[in-house]
């Protein structure tokens, strides 16, 4: 109680701030060395801001009570400063001026406080102790409420942290499932496209082979006709002409356009899903080849 919270030593010239926290004047001057009158600065303890008086930090009032407590601690006698009047040495303080809120001796009363409302200091002390105890009880009650609120806030913070962690886990689980479903859908689509491609390549190859076979037959017949026409005997030409003509008509009936159209594969198109539902990546559609 008698030690400054800045220097942690006994108070020297203690000064009280508006928030009632007390510090050594030298500590206050050091704490606010870069501040000027009119500036705002926070209390070193409670951080409540105050305005520096026009005469600087030294303008804050002395805490005479604390000064006396420090003096009593040094002299190891509390009664000496509680009962002795500073103005009239040797006079015992027995009166309290209710108007000036000062403890006084009889001589002080006779000199300056006769017209004031005064009372026996012990009676005033009884009421003051009651008030102090009431204030202390109220402070303790408020502190208990604050402790309850702090506990609730801490509990709420921990519960929120756990809830957020659970939600993150749920999100990751759901996202992993979606990713796995999409990967599976991709593999299925790729496999389907690969299968369609292989089937269509086989279809093209088969059509090509059939066409090449027909070309070979046409070339063979053409070559035979040319040889027969230029080198064959009258007997050979007359006996083979009908057969060759029938074979030529048979081969000429081959519909190249239809064969090509039937050989060409159907088109395959992929249509991605713009708004995926059920993890569908898209669809594969087969249509006429353009």
Secondary structure, 3 states (H helix, E strand, C coil): CCECCCCCCECCCEEECCCCCEEEHHHHHHHCCCCCCCCEEECCCCCCEEECCCCCHHHCCECHHHHHHHHHHHHCCHHHHHHECCCCCCCEEEEEECCCCEEEEHHHHHHHHCCCCEEEHHHHHHHHHHHHHHHHHHHHHHHHHHHHHHHHHHHHHHHHHHHHHHHHHHHHHHHHHHHHHHHHHHHHHHHHHHHHHHHHHHHHHHHHHHHHHHHHHHHHHHHHHHHHHHHCCHHHHHHHHHHHHHHHHHHHCCCHHHHHHHHCCCEEEEEECCCCCCCCCEEEEEECCC
